[in-house]
Structure formats: structure tokens, C-alpha cells
């Protein structure tokens, strides 16, 4: 193969083309024959190689294209948009070492490449570099103090990434809403003692692996985990002392290690429509307006603490009947006492209570 000096024009500002995928890099070169004459208004075949380290380095990506030169012999193409021969353009790690672009040309439009040239890529387009070496995220995101909604959104966008494990939102005064919808799983989530926080978007969160605390948020009125399905560890899930909380929603939660919902004074109803397995304890107590707890699919639970609420006798009866089919069949601890006003079991509820006790369970009621 003959080599000649191939005039290569690397644009000072690369254009990054965001089509569907992958990204592309706009590139231009002037094509000359081996005798120096321009190849004008001609369909030419090109083979483009991205070499790492040196002019003779390893080709991390190779593609072929067919383009038409203009009246000045200029060929314009989008690297990443041709037929890949080796590797993928999206897979180039622009952050490691230096790179060179090698072009091989067939001026007849075929694949008999008789002209070649190599130039160093001195300036990697930022969008490509950023896309390849994207922010992996901070392990823990901490939001606190007199932060605004806009500032919190900027912080989350800057610090969240695939390495993020924990989110702590504590003691804020200016924050009224926070969007965590980009987060799909966490080890720890703590949202506590926020003076004006009214809403939290957790629409993407499917799993919490250790601890979740939602506590003492003075203005929080609705709490929804629309896609949370499981908390698989031996951690703790706690929703406590939120004075204006009116709604807690777990529409698809199936498995949880332990949950405590306590001292939320104005909530009236809590339902777990899909919850089947509670590994340790289910504690819903001290909620002074709570008159209804729904657990239609519950099949396994070690201990239940539903004391200190406002459950009526009809609810106590329903719960006692449900617990007859919940495993383990014995050694469950069940506390349904101290309802306000007192709500002793009646009728069949009395029979079901005694059946549970006779099976070796501990049951307390009003």
C-alpha cells in the first residue's frame, strides 16, 4: 500500500450528533491521490480506525463508510455512523491515554484502500468524554440546612450515579419538595426533621436494602412508594412522628423485614394490598386517628403490634380472623390492646382470639 501525505482537517470544535444511539463525531478530510491531485465530486470508500497510544497503536474501533467529496476534495462524515468492523464507537474510553485517527481511502469507492494517513486526536470532544467517563455518583448524598428546591435538584443531579447507596435529607428549612425519582435502589434512606418538606417523589424506588427512616417531618402530608416491592435485608423501615401525614401508600410491596409506623396522629387508614411476607415484626401503633389497617394477602409474620390506635372492635375482629391463617401457626406475638376508645373483640373475634392462644400464640386485646 502506498502512503502519501493525507491532508486531514480536524475541526477545532467537534460536532457531536445525538441521534438515537450511539453518539457520532463529525470529521472532515481533504482527499488527494498519490500524485497530489484532489479527488473531487467523487464517491470514495473510507476505512476509519481509532488507534490508542500511538500512530501504530491498537485499533480500538474500526469502521468503513462510503462518502462523496465536494468540489474541493473535502469528505465529510460522522465517525460512529459507518459499518463497524472492530469494536463499538460508544465503547471507546476517551479518558485513557491518547488517540489517533487513521483514514484509509479507496478513491474509486471500493475497499481497495491505496491512500492512508494518521493524525493525533488532540482534543477529545467533551460530550464523548463525558458520556464515556460519566459521573459514577457519590456513595452518600446529604441534603441539609437552608437549601432550596432548585439547589437540592442541582445537588442530586450532580451527585447521583450508579455508585450512590445512601440518601440523607435532614434538618432542612427551605426545602418543600424533593425529586428522587431517578433512584431505583438504596441501602439507606433517611428523611427526617425537615421543617417545610411537603412531598417526596420516590416513583422509581424499587428496593431498600438496609434502613429507611421517614421521621419528624413537620409538613409532610403524603408518602408514596409506588414501585417499592421488597426490603430484603434485616434492616428497619420506620415512618414515625409526622404530624400532618394523611396517606401512606405501598401498592406493590410484597416482602419486608420489619416496619414501624408510629405516632402519626392524623392518618386514618393504612393498607398493604400486596404484602405477604414480614420477616420479623409489623408494628403500627400510637396513631391516634387510625381506624383501618388492610392486610388482605398477609401470609407470614412473626409479631404484630397494633396497639394504641383507634381501631374499632370490627377491625380487631377482622385482624384476629386473618391471623388464624398467618404463619407461623404458633409463637406469634399479637398486641391489639390500648385502642382509643377501647375496642375489645366481640362475637367470632373472641373465639378467634382463643383459638390463637390455644395454638401457642400470645395475644393481647382490650
Secondary structure by P-SEA (a helix, b strand, c coil): ccccccccccccbbbbbbccccbbbbbbbbbbccccccccccbbbbbbbbccccccccccccccbbbbbccccbbbbbcccccccccccccccccccbbbbbbbbccccccccccccccccccccaaaaaaaaccccccbbbbbccccaaaaaaaaaacccccccbbbbccccccccccccccccccbbbbcccccccccccccccccccbbbbccccccccccccccccccccbbbbbcccccccccccccccccccccccccccccccccccccccccbbbbccccccccccccccccccbbbbccccccaaaaaaaaaaaccccccccbbbbcccccccccccaaaaaaaaaaaaabbbbbcc
